[in-house]
Amino acid sequence: MAIPVIEQKRCTGCGECAAVCEANAIEIIGEKARIEYTRCYSYTGITCQSCMEVCQREAISFID
């Protein structure tokens, strides 16, 4: 199972990742994206990388 990781130094808090997250697992707090892993589809075993695909700053990656 791969889970998303946000590189906070690259994140600008634009909200694009939160907007495309169908699980509503991403919030923008203090101008940075935060992931609620228990809601993230990838964390629960469903393949989804829409947040990473939309991030123009390449601040989101997935790790096993």
Secondary structure, 3 states (H helix, E strand, C coil): CCEEEECCCCCCCCCHHHHHCCCCCEEEECCEEEECCCCCCCCCCCCCCHHHHHCCCCCEEEEC
